[in-house]
């Protein structure tokens, strides 16, 4: 099992999570979207210290780990 999440997969999982759970005001997703304006390199899942792994968002990580 690889811990790396490809950028395309991280974006897909982020959208999947937001569609299922909806974005509530002042939630982590709300803050992420407000700050990033959906620019992937500014979103919570993007790990600037290791952009290959993209392990920054607990929701994306959980979905990815469950899918493997």
PQR file of N, CA, C, O and H, with PARSE charges and radii, in Angstrom:
ATOM      1  N   UNK A   1       0.841  -1.186   0.000 -0.4000 1.5000
ATOM      2  CA  UNK A   1       0.000   0.000   0.000 -0.0000 2.0000
ATOM      3  C   UNK A   1       0.883   1.245   0.000  0.5500 1.7000
ATOM      4  O   UNK A   1       1.766   1.382   0.846 -0.5500 1.4000
ATOM      5  N   UNK A   2       0.649   2.137  -0.933 -0.4000 1.5000
ATOM      6  CA  UNK A   2       1.408   3.371  -1.052 -0.0000 2.0000
ATOM      7  C   UNK A   2       0.657   4.491  -0.354  0.5500 1.7000
ATOM      8  O   UNK A   2      -0.567   4.578  -0.453 -0.5500 1.4000
ATOM      9  H   UNK A   2      -0.069   2.025  -1.620  0.4000 1.0000
ATOM     10  N   UNK A   3       1.381   5.344   0.348 -0.4000 1.5000
ATOM     11  CA  UNK A   3       0.752   6.483   1.016 -0.0000 2.0000
ATOM     12  C   UNK A   3       0.623   7.686   0.101  0.5500 1.7000
ATOM     13  O   UNK A   3      -0.071   8.647   0.435 -0.5500 1.4000
ATOM     14  H   UNK A   3       2.375   5.273   0.428  0.4000 1.0000
ATOM     15  N   UNK A   4       1.283   7.646  -1.049 -0.4000 1.5000
ATOM     16  CA  UNK A   4       1.242   8.774  -1.964 -0.0000 2.0000
ATOM     17  C   UNK A   4      -0.127   8.887  -2.625  0.5500 1.7000
ATOM     18  O   UNK A   4      -0.704   7.891  -3.062 -0.5500 1.4000
ATOM     19  H   UNK A   4       1.846   6.865  -1.320  0.4000 1.0000
ATOM     20  N   UNK A   5      -0.631  10.101  -2.689 -0.4000 1.5000
ATOM     21  CA  UNK A   5      -1.899  10.357  -3.371 -0.0000 2.0000
ATOM     22  C   UNK A   5      -1.590  11.241  -4.579  0.5500 1.7000
ATOM     23  O   UNK A   5      -1.191  12.394  -4.411 -0.5500 1.4000
ATOM     24  H   UNK A   5      -0.162  10.910  -2.334  0.4000 1.0000
ATOM     25  N   UNK A   6      -1.768  10.722  -5.784 -0.4000 1.5000
ATOM     26  CA  UNK A   6      -1.543  11.559  -6.972 -0.0000 2.0000
ATOM     27  C   UNK A   6      -2.471  12.778  -6.948  0.5500 1.7000
ATOM     28  O   UNK A   6      -3.596  12.697  -6.456 -0.5500 1.4000
ATOM     29  H   UNK A   6      -2.092   9.786  -5.921  0.4000 1.0000
ATOM     30  N   UNK A   7      -2.000  13.885  -7.472 -0.4000 1.5000
ATOM     31  CA  UNK A   7      -2.760  15.144  -7.439 -0.0000 2.0000
ATOM     32  C   UNK A   7      -4.160  14.965  -8.014  0.5500 1.7000
ATOM     33  O   UNK A   7      -5.131  15.445  -7.429 -0.5500 1.4000
ATOM     34  H   UNK A   7      -1.085  13.950  -7.871  0.4000 1.0000
ATOM     35  N   UNK A   8      -4.278  14.282  -9.148 -0.4000 1.5000
ATOM     36  CA  UNK A   8      -5.592  14.096  -9.785 -0.0000 2.0000
ATOM     37  C   UNK A   8      -6.526  13.323  -8.863  0.5500 1.7000
ATOM     38  O   UNK A   8      -7.712  13.641  -8.765 -0.5500 1.4000
ATOM     39  H   UNK A   8      -3.490  13.891  -9.623  0.4000 1.0000
ATOM     40  N   UNK A   9      -5.997  12.315  -8.192 -0.4000 1.5000
ATOM     41  CA  UNK A   9      -6.800  11.502  -7.269 -0.0000 2.0000
ATOM     42  C   UNK A   9      -7.202  12.334  -6.050  0.5500 1.7000
ATOM     43  O   UNK A   9      -8.335  12.227  -5.580 -0.5500 1.4000
ATOM     44  H   UNK A   9      -5.035  12.056  -8.272  0.4000 1.0000
ATOM     45  N   UNK A  10      -6.303  13.146  -5.540 -0.4000 1.5000
ATOM     46  CA  UNK A  10      -6.613  14.000  -4.389 -0.0000 2.0000
ATOM     47  C   UNK A  10      -7.738  14.975  -4.740  0.5500 1.7000
ATOM     48  O   UNK A  10      -8.645  15.193  -3.937 -0.5500 1.4000
ATOM     49  H   UNK A  10      -5.383  13.233  -5.922  0.4000 1.0000
ATOM     50  N   UNK A  11      -7.680  15.553  -5.919 -0.4000 1.5000
ATOM     51  CA  UNK A  11      -8.731  16.479  -6.372 -0.0000 2.0000
ATOM     52  C   UNK A  11     -10.062  15.737  -6.474  0.5500 1.7000
ATOM     53  O   UNK A  11     -11.092  16.241  -6.029 -0.5500 1.4000
ATOM     54  H   UNK A  11      -6.943  15.376  -6.571  0.4000 1.0000
ATOM     55  N   UNK A  12     -10.039  14.547  -7.057 -0.4000 1.5000
ATOM     56  CA  UNK A  12     -11.246  13.729  -7.210 -0.0000 2.0000
ATOM     57  C   UNK A  12     -11.852  13.370  -5.846  0.5500 1.7000
ATOM     58  O   UNK A  12     -13.062  13.478  -5.652 -0.5500 1.4000
ATOM     59  H   UNK A  12      -9.201  14.137  -7.418  0.4000 1.0000
ATOM     60  N   UNK A  13     -11.010  12.946  -4.913 -0.4000 1.5000
ATOM     61  CA  UNK A  13     -11.498  12.570  -3.592 -0.0000 2.0000
ATOM     62  C   UNK A  13     -12.034  13.773  -2.820  0.5500 1.7000
ATOM     63  O   UNK A  13     -13.011  13.655  -2.081 -0.5500 1.4000
ATOM     64  H   UNK A  13     -10.026  12.858  -5.071  0.4000 1.0000
ATOM     65  N   UNK A  14     -11.402  14.914  -2.989 -0.4000 1.5000
ATOM     66  CA  UNK A  14     -11.869  16.145  -2.353 -0.0000 2.0000
ATOM     67  C   UNK A  14     -13.276  16.486  -2.851  0.5500 1.7000
ATOM     68  O   UNK A  14     -14.164  16.788  -2.053 -0.5500 1.4000
ATOM     69  H   UNK A  14     -10.608  15.010  -3.589  0.4000 1.0000
ATOM     70  N   UNK A  15     -13.474  16.438  -4.153 -0.4000 1.5000
ATOM     71  CA  UNK A  15     -14.798  16.728  -4.721 -0.0000 2.0000
ATOM     72  C   UNK A  15     -15.825  15.712  -4.251  0.5500 1.7000
ATOM     73  O   UNK A  15     -16.960  16.064  -3.928 -0.5500 1.4000
ATOM     74  H   UNK A  15     -12.753  16.193  -4.801  0.4000 1.0000
ATOM     75  N   UNK A  16     -15.415  14.444  -4.214 -0.4000 1.5000
ATOM     76  CA  UNK A  16     -16.315  13.380  -3.752 -0.0000 2.0000
ATOM     77  C   UNK A  16     -16.750  13.632  -2.313  0.5500 1.7000
ATOM     78  O   UNK A  16     -17.933  13.519  -1.991 -0.5500 1.4000
ATOM     79  H   UNK A  16     -14.493  14.159  -4.476  0.4000 1.0000
ATOM     80  N   UNK A  17     -15.805  13.970  -1.454 -0.4000 1.5000
ATOM     81  CA  UNK A  17     -16.123  14.237  -0.055 -0.0000 2.0000
ATOM     82  C   UNK A  17     -17.072  15.428   0.068  0.5500 1.7000
ATOM     83  O   UNK A  17     -18.049  15.371   0.814 -0.5500 1.4000
ATOM     84  H   UNK A  17     -14.845  14.061  -1.716  0.4000 1.0000
ATOM     85  N   UNK A  18     -16.789  16.494  -0.655 -0.4000 1.5000
ATOM     86  CA  UNK A  18     -17.626  17.705  -0.567 -0.0000 2.0000
ATOM     87  C   UNK A  18     -19.030  17.454  -1.086  0.5500 1.7000
ATOM     88  O   UNK A  18     -19.991  17.996  -0.538 -0.5500 1.4000
ATOM     89  H   UNK A  18     -15.995  16.540  -1.261  0.4000 1.0000
ATOM     90  N   UNK A  19     -19.175  16.643  -2.132 -0.4000 1.5000
ATOM     91  CA  UNK A  19     -20.505  16.336  -2.653 -0.0000 2.0000
ATOM     92  C   UNK A  19     -21.314  15.526  -1.653  0.5500 1.7000
ATOM     93  O   UNK A  19     -22.513  15.749  -1.486 -0.5500 1.4000
ATOM     94  H   UNK A  19     -18.395  16.203  -2.577  0.4000 1.0000
ATOM     95  N   UNK A  20     -20.656  14.589  -0.993 -0.4000 1.5000
ATOM     96  CA  UNK A  20     -21.352  13.714  -0.046 -0.0000 2.0000
ATOM     97  C   UNK A  20     -21.702  14.431   1.252  0.5500 1.7000
ATOM     98  O   UNK A  20     -22.796  14.239   1.783 -0.5500 1.4000
ATOM     99  H   UNK A  20     -19.682  14.408  -1.128  0.4000 1.0000
ATOM    100  N   UNK A  21     -20.798  15.250   1.768 -0.4000 1.5000
ATOM    101  CA  UNK A  21     -20.977  15.856   3.084 -0.0000 2.0000
ATOM    102  C   UNK A  21     -21.389  17.323   3.055  0.5500 1.7000
ATOM    103  O   UNK A  21     -21.688  17.905   4.097 -0.5500 1.4000
ATOM    104  H   UNK A  21     -19.909  15.405   1.336  0.4000 1.0000
ATOM    105  N   UNK A  22     -21.407  17.908   1.896 -0.4000 1.5000
ATOM    106  CA  UNK A  22     -21.732  19.337   1.751 -0.0000 2.0000
ATOM    107  C   UNK A  22     -20.744  20.186   2.559  0.5500 1.7000
ATOM    108  O   UNK A  22     -20.187  19.728   3.556 -0.5500 1.4000
ATOM    109  H   UNK A  22     -21.164  17.435   1.049  0.4000 1.0000
ATOM    110  N   UNK A  23     -20.543  21.388   2.128 -0.4000 1.5000
ATOM    111  CA  UNK A  23     -19.596  22.286   2.788 -0.0000 2.0000
ATOM    112  C   UNK A  23     -20.370  23.173   3.755  0.5500 1.7000
ATOM    113  O   UNK A  23     -21.193  23.992   3.347 -0.5500 1.4000
ATOM    114  H   UNK A  23     -20.995  21.761   1.318  0.4000 1.0000
ATOM    115  N   UNK A  24     -20.094  22.996   5.030 -0.4000 1.5000
ATOM    116  CA  UNK A  24     -20.763  23.802   6.059 -0.0000 2.0000
ATOM    117  C   UNK A  24     -19.907  25.027   6.383  0.5500 1.7000
ATOM    118  O   UNK A  24     -18.678  24.964   6.387 -0.5500 1.4000
ATOM    119  H   UNK A  24     -19.426  22.330   5.361  0.4000 1.0000
ATOM    120  N   UNK A  25     -20.580  26.127   6.650 -0.4000 1.5000
ATOM    121  CA  UNK A  25     -19.875  27.354   6.964 -0.0000 2.0000
ATOM    122  C   UNK A  25     -18.957  27.152   8.169  0.5500 1.7000
ATOM    123  O   UNK A  25     -19.345  26.547   9.169 -0.5500 1.4000
ATOM    124  H   UNK A  25     -21.579  26.178   6.647  0.4000 1.0000
ATOM    125  N   UNK A  26     -17.762  27.658   8.056 -0.4000 1.5000
ATOM    126  CA  UNK A  26     -16.708  27.611   9.075 -0.0000 2.0000
ATOM    127  C   UNK A  26     -16.138  26.210   9.315  0.5500 1.7000
ATOM    128  O   UNK A  26     -15.433  25.995  10.300 -0.5500 1.4000
ATOM    129  H   UNK A  26     -17.447  28.149   7.244  0.4000 1.0000
ATOM    130  N   UNK A  27     -16.434  25.260   8.431 -0.4000 1.5000
ATOM    131  CA  UNK A  27     -15.829  23.932   8.529 -0.0000 2.0000
ATOM    132  C   UNK A  27     -14.442  23.972   7.881  0.5500 1.7000
ATOM    133  O   UNK A  27     -14.066  24.965   7.258 -0.5500 1.4000
ATOM    134  H   UNK A  27     -17.007  25.435   7.631  0.4000 1.0000
ATOM    135  N   UNK A  28     -13.689  22.885   8.036 -0.4000 1.5000
ATOM    136  CA  UNK A  28     -12.373  22.818   7.389 -0.0000 2.0000
ATOM    137  C   UNK A  28     -12.508  22.981   5.874  0.5500 1.7000
ATOM    138  O   UNK A  28     -11.719  23.695   5.254 -0.5500 1.4000
ATOM    139  H   UNK A  28     -13.994  22.078   8.542  0.4000 1.0000
ATOM    140  N   UNK A  29     -13.495  22.327   5.281 -0.4000 1.5000
ATOM    141  CA  UNK A  29     -13.679  22.412   3.827 -0.0000 2.0000
ATOM    142  C   UNK A  29     -14.047  23.838   3.396  0.5500 1.7000
ATOM    143  O   UNK A  29     -13.564  24.332   2.377 -0.5500 1.4000
ATOM    144  H   UNK A  29     -14.136  21.747   5.784  0.4000 1.0000
ATOM    145  N   UNK A  30     -14.892  24.477   4.172 -0.4000 1.5000
ATOM    146  CA  UNK A  30     -15.284  25.849   3.851 -0.0000 2.0000
ATOM    147  C   UNK A  30     -14.057  26.762   3.848  0.5500 1.7000
ATOM    148  O   UNK A  30     -13.856  27.543   2.918 -0.5500 1.4000
ATOM    149  H   UNK A  30     -15.284  24.076   4.999  0.4000 1.0000
ATOM    150  N   UNK A  31     -13.240  26.655   4.898 -0.4000 1.5000
ATOM    151  CA  UNK A  31     -12.025  27.468   4.982 -0.0000 2.0000
ATOM    152  C   UNK A  31     -11.056  27.163   3.856  0.5500 1.7000
ATOM    153  O   UNK A  31     -10.448  28.066   3.281 -0.5500 1.4000
ATOM    154  H   UNK A  31     -13.402  26.020   5.654  0.4000 1.0000
ATOM    155  N   UNK A  32     -10.919  25.889   3.549 -0.4000 1.5000
ATOM    156  CA  UNK A  32     -10.027  25.473   2.474 -0.0000 2.0000
ATOM    157  C   UNK A  32     -10.471  26.077   1.143  0.5500 1.7000
ATOM    158  O   UNK A  32      -9.660  26.645   0.412 -0.5500 1.4000
ATOM    159  H   UNK A  32     -11.413  25.156   4.016  0.4000 1.0000
ATOM    160  N   UNK A  33     -11.760  25.954   0.835 -0.4000 1.5000
ATOM    161  CA  UNK A  33     -12.270  26.472  -0.436 -0.0000 2.0000
ATOM    162  C   UNK A  33     -12.225  27.994  -0.489  0.5500 1.7000
ATOM    163  O   UNK A  33     -11.921  28.575  -1.531 -0.5500 1.4000
ATOM    164  H   UNK A  33     -12.419  25.493   1.430  0.4000 1.0000
ATOM    165  N   UNK A  34     -12.525  28.634   0.626 -0.4000 1.5000
ATOM    166  CA  UNK A  34     -12.498  30.103   0.674 -0.0000 2.0000
ATOM    167  C   UNK A  34     -11.082  30.619   0.430  0.5500 1.7000
ATOM    168  O   UNK A  34     -10.883  31.574  -0.321 -0.5500 1.4000
ATOM    169  H   UNK A  34     -12.772  28.162   1.473  0.4000 1.0000
ATOM    170  N   UNK A  35     -10.109  29.986   1.063 -0.4000 1.5000
ATOM    171  CA  UNK A  35      -8.717  30.407   0.913 -0.0000 2.0000
ATOM    172  C   UNK A  35      -8.169  30.046  -0.467  0.5500 1.7000
ATOM    173  O   UNK A  35      -7.542  30.878  -1.123 -0.5500 1.4000
ATOM    174  H   UNK A  35     -10.271  29.210   1.673  0.4000 1.0000
ATOM    175  N   UNK A  36      -8.401  28.821  -0.905 -0.4000 1.5000
ATOM    176  CA  UNK A  36      -7.749  28.320  -2.123 -0.0000 2.0000
ATOM    177  C   UNK A  36      -8.438  28.730  -3.417  0.5500 1.7000
ATOM    178  O   UNK A  36      -7.807  28.771  -4.474 -0.5500 1.4000
ATOM    179  H   UNK A  36      -8.910  28.145  -0.372  0.4000 1.0000
ATOM    180  N   UNK A  37      -9.723  29.031  -3.336 -0.4000 1.5000
ATOM    181  CA  UNK A  37     -10.524  29.290  -4.534 -0.0000 2.0000
ATOM    182  C   UNK A  37     -10.372  28.131  -5.527  0.5500 1.7000
ATOM    183  O   UNK A  37     -10.341  28.329  -6.742 -0.5500 1.4000
ATOM    184  H   UNK A  37     -10.235  28.998  -2.478  0.4000 1.0000
ATOM    185  N   UNK A  38     -10.278  26.905  -4.966 -0.4000 1.5000
ATOM    186  CA  UNK A  38     -10.151  25.632  -5.681 -0.0000 2.0000
ATOM    187  C   UNK A  38      -8.862  25.502  -6.501  0.5500 1.7000
ATOM    188  O   UNK A  38      -8.802  24.712  -7.443 -0.5500 1.4000
ATOM    189  H   UNK A  38     -10.303  26.744  -3.980  0.4000 1.0000
ATOM    190  N   UNK A  39      -7.844  26.271  -6.146 -0.4000 1.5000
ATOM    191  CA  UNK A  39      -6.506  26.099  -6.726 -0.0000 2.0000
ATOM    192  C   UNK A  39      -5.847  24.953  -5.955  0.5500 1.7000
ATOM    193  O   UNK A  39      -5.544  25.110  -4.773 -0.5500 1.4000
ATOM    194  H   UNK A  39      -7.894  26.913  -5.381  0.4000 1.0000
ATOM    195  N   UNK A  40      -5.616  23.789  -6.607 -0.4000 1.5000
ATOM    196  CA  UNK A  40      -5.128  22.607  -5.894 -0.0000 2.0000
ATOM    197  C   UNK A  40      -3.884  22.815  -5.044  0.5500 1.7000
ATOM    198  O   UNK A  40      -3.777  22.209  -3.978 -0.5500 1.4000
ATOM    199  H   UNK A  40      -5.863  23.661  -7.567  0.4000 1.0000
ATOM    200  N   UNK A  41      -2.954  23.635  -5.464 -0.4000 1.5000
ATOM    201  CA  UNK A  41      -1.723  23.826  -4.692 -0.0000 2.0000
ATOM    202  C   UNK A  41      -1.943  24.676  -3.435  0.5500 1.7000
ATOM    203  O   UNK A  41      -1.024  24.847  -2.635 -0.5500 1.4000
ATOM    204  H   UNK A  41      -3.041  24.127  -6.330  0.4000 1.0000
ATOM    205  N   UNK A  42      -3.154  25.209  -3.262 -0.4000 1.5000
ATOM    206  CA  UNK A  42      -3.484  25.981  -2.064 -0.0000 2.0000
ATOM    207  C   UNK A  42      -4.488  25.257  -1.173  0.5500 1.7000
ATOM    208  O   UNK A  42      -4.875  25.769  -0.122 -0.5500 1.4000
ATOM    209  H   UNK A  42      -3.901  25.070  -3.913  0.4000 1.0000
ATOM    210  N   UNK A  43      -4.910  24.061  -1.598 -0.4000 1.5000
ATOM    211  CA  UNK A  43      -5.913  23.314  -0.844 -0.0000 2.0000
ATOM    212  C   UNK A  43      -5.261  22.498   0.273  0.5500 1.7000
ATOM    213  O   UNK A  43      -4.060  22.230   0.238 -0.5500 1.4000
ATOM    214  H   UNK A  43      -4.595  23.645  -2.451  0.4000 1.0000
ATOM    215  N   UNK A  44      -6.060  22.111   1.254 -0.4000 1.5000
ATOM    216  CA  UNK A  44      -5.548  21.408   2.442 -0.0000 2.0000
ATOM    217  C   UNK A  44      -4.854  20.092   2.116  0.5500 1.7000
ATOM    218  O   UNK A  44      -3.918  19.711   2.819 -0.5500 1.4000
ATOM    219  H   UNK A  44      -7.036  22.329   1.282  0.4000 1.0000
ATOM    220  N   UNK A  45      -5.282  19.388   1.077 -0.4000 1.5000
ATOM    221  CA  UNK A  45      -4.655  18.103   0.773 -0.0000 2.0000
ATOM    222  C   UNK A  45      -3.246  18.256   0.218  0.5500 1.7000
ATOM    223  O   UNK A  45      -2.472  17.300   0.244 -0.5500 1.4000
ATOM    224  H   UNK A  45      -6.043  19.697   0.506  0.4000 1.0000
ATOM    225  N   UNK A  46      -2.903  19.422  -0.275 -0.4000 1.5000
ATOM    226  CA  UNK A  46      -1.591  19.653  -0.872 -0.0000 2.0000
ATOM    227  C   UNK A  46      -0.567  19.868   0.235  0.5500 1.7000
ATOM    228  O   UNK A  46      -0.734  20.735   1.093 -0.5500 1.4000
ATOM    229  H   UNK A  46      -3.532  20.198  -0.296  0.4000 1.0000
ATOM    230  N   UNK A  47       0.478  19.077   0.205 -0.4000 1.5000
ATOM    231  CA  UNK A  47       1.541  19.162   1.215 -0.0000 2.0000
ATOM    232  C   UNK A  47       2.746  19.830   0.556  0.5500 1.7000
ATOM    233  O   UNK A  47       3.479  19.184  -0.193 -0.5500 1.4000
ATOM    234  H   UNK A  47       0.613  18.373  -0.492  0.4000 1.0000
ATOM    235  N   UNK A  48       2.952  21.102   0.826 -0.4000 1.5000
ATOM    236  CA  UNK A  48       4.027  21.835   0.157 -0.0000 2.0000
ATOM    237  C   UNK A  48       5.409  21.289   0.503  0.5500 1.7000
ATOM    238  O   UNK A  48       6.350  21.465  -0.271 -0.5500 1.4000
ATOM    239  H   UNK A  48       2.356  21.627   1.434  0.4000 1.0000
ATOM    240  N   UNK A  49       5.545  20.631   1.650 -0.4000 1.5000
ATOM    241  CA  UNK A  49       6.828  20.031   2.009 -0.0000 2.0000
ATOM    242  C   UNK A  49       7.092  18.752   1.231  0.5500 1.7000
ATOM    243  O   UNK A  49       8.244  18.346   1.076 -0.5500 1.4000
ATOM    244  H   UNK A  49       4.780  20.488   2.278  0.4000 1.0000
ATOM    245  N   UNK A  50       6.043  18.117   0.742 -0.4000 1.5000
ATOM    246  CA  UNK A  50       6.183  16.902  -0.045 -0.0000 2.0000
ATOM    247  C   UNK A  50       5.033  16.829  -1.054  0.5500 1.7000
ATOM    248  O   UNK A  50       4.087  16.067  -0.856 -0.5500 1.4000
ATOM    249  H   UNK A  50       5.107  18.446   0.868  0.4000 1.0000
ATOM    250  N   UNK A  51       5.107  17.617  -2.133 -0.4000 1.5000
ATOM    251  CA  UNK A  51       3.994  17.701  -3.086 -0.0000 2.0000
ATOM    252  C   UNK A  51       3.710  16.393  -3.827  0.5500 1.7000
ATOM    253  O   UNK A  51       2.666  16.260  -4.464 -0.5500 1.4000
ATOM    254  H   UNK A  51       5.876  18.236  -2.293  0.4000 1.0000
ATOM    255  N   UNK A  52       4.620  15.438  -3.750 -0.4000 1.5000
ATOM    256  CA  UNK A  52       4.389  14.147  -4.390 -0.0000 2.0000
ATOM    257  C   UNK A  52       3.339  13.349  -3.608  0.5500 1.7000
ATOM    258  O   UNK A  52       2.550  12.615  -4.204 -0.5500 1.4000
ATOM    259  H   UNK A  52       5.469  15.546  -3.232  0.4000 1.0000
ATOM    260  N   UNK A  53       3.325  13.486  -2.299 -0.4000 1.5000
ATOM    261  CA  UNK A  53       2.442  12.670  -1.469 -0.0000 2.0000
ATOM    262  C   UNK A  53       1.035  13.232  -1.301  0.5500 1.7000
ATOM    263  O   UNK A  53       0.075  12.464  -1.264 -0.5500 1.4000
ATOM    264  H   UNK A  53       3.966  14.082  -1.814  0.4000 1.0000
ATOM    265  N   UNK A  54       0.888  14.546  -1.198 -0.4000 1.5000
ATOM    266  CA  UNK A  54      -0.431  15.170  -1.004 -0.0000 2.0000
ATOM    267  C   UNK A  54      -1.188  14.541   0.158  0.5500 1.7000
ATOM    268  O   UNK A  54      -2.309  14.065  -0.018 -0.5500 1.4000
ATOM    269  H   UNK A  54       1.668  15.171  -1.228  0.4000 1.0000
ATOM    270  N   UNK A  55      -0.587  14.536   1.342 -0.4000 1.5000
ATOM    271  CA  UNK A  55      -1.202  13.914   2.512 -0.0000 2.0000
ATOM    272  C   UNK A  55      -1.616  14.966   3.550  0.5500 1.7000
ATOM    273  O   UNK A  55      -1.466  14.734   4.750 -0.5500 1.4000
ATOM    274  H   UNK A  55       0.324  14.923   1.485  0.4000 1.0000
ATOM    275  N   UNK A  56      -2.126  16.104   3.110 -0.4000 1.5000
ATOM    276  CA  UNK A  56      -2.417  17.175   4.045 -0.0000 2.0000
ATOM    277  C   UNK A  56      -3.813  17.198   4.630  0.5500 1.7000
ATOM    278  O   UNK A  56      -4.002  17.758   5.710 -0.5500 1.4000
ATOM    279  H   UNK A  56      -2.247  16.293   2.136  0.4000 1.0000
ATOM    280  N   UNK A  57      -4.803  16.615   3.967 -0.4000 1.5000
ATOM    281  CA  UNK A  57      -6.194  16.709   4.423 -0.0000 2.0000
ATOM    282  C   UNK A  57      -6.659  15.375   4.993  0.5500 1.7000
ATOM    283  O   UNK A  57      -6.559  14.339   4.336 -0.5500 1.4000
ATOM    284  H   UNK A  57      -4.650  16.159   3.090  0.4000 1.0000
ATOM    285  N   UNK A  58      -7.167  15.411   6.221 -0.4000 1.5000
ATOM    286  CA  UNK A  58      -7.580  14.163   6.870 -0.0000 2.0000
ATOM    287  C   UNK A  58      -8.744  13.487   6.144  0.5500 1.7000
ATOM    288  O   UNK A  58      -8.855  12.261   6.173 -0.5500 1.4000
ATOM    289  H   UNK A  58      -7.248  16.252   6.755  0.4000 1.0000
ATOM    290  N   UNK A  59      -9.611  14.263   5.496 -0.4000 1.5000
ATOM    291  CA  UNK A  59     -10.749  13.684   4.797 -0.0000 2.0000
ATOM    292  C   UNK A  59     -10.310  12.975   3.516  0.5500 1.7000
ATOM    293  O   UNK A  59     -10.756  11.864   3.232 -0.5500 1.4000
ATOM    294  H   UNK A  59      -9.522  15.258   5.472  0.4000 1.0000
ATOM    295  N   UNK A  60      -9.440  13.618   2.749 -0.4000 1.5000
ATOM    296  CA  UNK A  60      -8.913  13.007   1.525 -0.0000 2.0000
ATOM    297  C   UNK A  60      -8.079  11.785   1.879  0.5500 1.7000
ATOM    298  O   UNK A  60      -8.184  10.752   1.217 -0.5500 1.4000
ATOM    299  H   UNK A  60      -9.077  14.522   2.979  0.4000 1.0000
ATOM    300  N   UNK A  61      -7.258  11.888   2.909 -0.4000 1.5000
ATOM    301  CA  UNK A  61      -6.427  10.757   3.333 -0.0000 2.0000
ATOM    302  C   UNK A  61      -7.292   9.552   3.702  0.5500 1.7000
ATOM    303  O   UNK A  61      -6.999   8.423   3.307 -0.5500 1.4000
ATOM    304  H   UNK A  61      -7.173  12.727   3.447  0.4000 1.0000
ATOM    305  N   UNK A  62      -8.352   9.799   4.457 -0.4000 1.5000
ATOM    306  CA  UNK A  62      -9.229   8.711   4.899 -0.0000 2.0000
ATOM    307  C   UNK A  62      -9.896   8.026   3.712  0.5500 1.7000
ATOM    308  O   UNK A  62      -9.941   6.797   3.655 -0.5500 1.4000
ATOM    309  H   UNK A  62      -8.591  10.715   4.778  0.4000 1.0000
ATOM    310  N   UNK A  63     -10.413   8.804   2.765 -0.4000 1.5000
ATOM    311  CA  UNK A  63     -11.033   8.226   1.577 -0.0000 2.0000
ATOM    312  C   UNK A  63     -10.032   7.436   0.750  0.5500 1.7000
ATOM    313  O   UNK A  63     -10.339   6.351   0.256 -0.5500 1.4000
ATOM    314  H   UNK A  63     -10.377   9.802   2.812  0.4000 1.0000
ATOM    315  N   UNK A  64      -8.839   7.984   0.602 -0.4000 1.5000
ATOM    316  CA  UNK A  64      -7.805   7.308  -0.192 -0.0000 2.0000
ATOM    317  C   UNK A  64      -7.402   5.995   0.467  0.5500 1.7000
ATOM    318  O   UNK A  64      -7.322   4.965  -0.203 -0.5500 1.4000
ATOM    319  H   UNK A  64      -8.589   8.866   1.003  0.4000 1.0000
ATOM    320  N   UNK A  65      -7.149   6.022   1.768 -0.4000 1.5000
ATOM    321  CA  UNK A  65      -6.737   4.822   2.472 -0.0000 2.0000
ATOM    322  C   UNK A  65      -7.815   3.734   2.426  0.5500 1.7000
ATOM    323  O   UNK A  65      -7.507   2.545   2.343 -0.5500 1.4000
ATOM    324  H   UNK A  65      -7.215   6.858   2.312  0.4000 1.0000
ATOM    325  N   UNK A  66      -9.073   4.155   2.481 -0.4000 1.5000
ATOM    326  CA  UNK A  66     -10.184   3.208   2.431 -0.0000 2.0000
ATOM    327  C   UNK A  66     -10.304   2.561   1.038  0.5500 1.7000
ATOM    328  O   UNK A  66     -10.714   1.407   0.914 -0.5500 1.4000
ATOM    329  H   UNK A  66      -9.323   5.120   2.548  0.4000 1.0000
ATOM    330  N   UNK A  67      -9.942   3.317   0.006 -0.4000 1.5000
ATOM    331  CA  UNK A  67     -10.101   2.823  -1.370 -0.0000 2.0000
ATOM    332  C   UNK A  67      -9.000   1.853  -1.787  0.5500 1.7000
ATOM    333  O   UNK A  67      -9.141   1.143  -2.782 -0.5500 1.4000
ATOM    334  H   UNK A  67      -9.609   4.255   0.107  0.4000 1.0000
ATOM    335  N   UNK A  68      -7.898   1.820  -1.026 -0.4000 1.5000
ATOM    336  CA  UNK A  68      -6.799   0.939  -1.411 -0.0000 2.0000
ATOM    337  C   UNK A  68      -6.959  -0.452  -0.880  0.5500 1.7000
ATOM    338  O   UNK A  68      -6.108  -1.308  -1.124 -0.5500 1.4000
ATOM    339  H   UNK A  68      -7.782   2.397  -0.218  0.4000 1.0000
TER
END
